[in-house]
Amino acid sequence: MLGEALIIMLVGMGITFTFLLLLWGVIRLVGLLDRRPSPSAAAASPPPPPGPPPPAVEDDGRPLAAALAVALALGSDPARAADPAQATASAPGTVWRQAGRGALMAGPEIVAAARAGRGGRS
């Protein structure tokens, strides 16, 4: 029994290390094939002609801040923002899920008291 288990383990570890070595070889091969050109080849090509410098943009972020403020003002519903529970309670079955979740978090003695009719915490 022990000999069979040892053989199975050795075969499994052999397969594992074989695939690790194969993976290492593939990664090494991809690294060799994906090399950047040498600096001498890059130096042989002429540099691109200089163009006009890009125009300087002085942006202090005010247009972006204004756009974000408008988006928030138009997209927010004041009723939902004031009471997030009300926004989630509109889905069917949500109240039952919240009640079940509350019972799970309440603890066994409170659940037993509620089932016995005493209702609530004492």
QUIJOFEN-V401120 format. One record per residue. RES is the residue in one small letter. PSI is psi in whole degrees, 0 to 359 (NA if undefined). Layout:
RES;PSI, RES;PSI
This chain:
m;314, l;324, g;320, e;319, a;322, l;320, i;316, i;318, m;317, l;321, v;316, g;316, m;325, g;316, i;318, t;310, f;330, t;314, f;328, l;317, l;321, l;316, l;318, w;317, g;318, v;317, i;320, r;318, l;317, v;322, g;323, l;322, l;340, d;34, r;150, r;156, p;151, s;157, p;331, s;323, a;325, a;327, a;335, a;332, s;141, p;148, p;152, p;148, p;141, p;135, g;181, p;145, p;149, p;149, p;142, a;131, v;119, e;96, d;117, d;7, g;1, r;318, p;321, l;318, a;321, a;318, a;319, l;320, a;318, v;317, a;318, l;321, a;320, l;332, g;347, s;139, d;117, p;328, a;318, r;324, a;329, a;324, d;92, p;332, a;326, q;325, a;326, t;342, a;353, s;343, a;142, p;133, g;358, t;321, v;320, w;322, r;318, q;322, a;318, g;322, r;321, g;322, a;324, l;324, m;346, a;324, g;157, p;324, e;324, i;321, v;320, a;322, a;322, a;324, r;329, a;347, g;357, r;332, g;117, g;190, r;148, s;NA
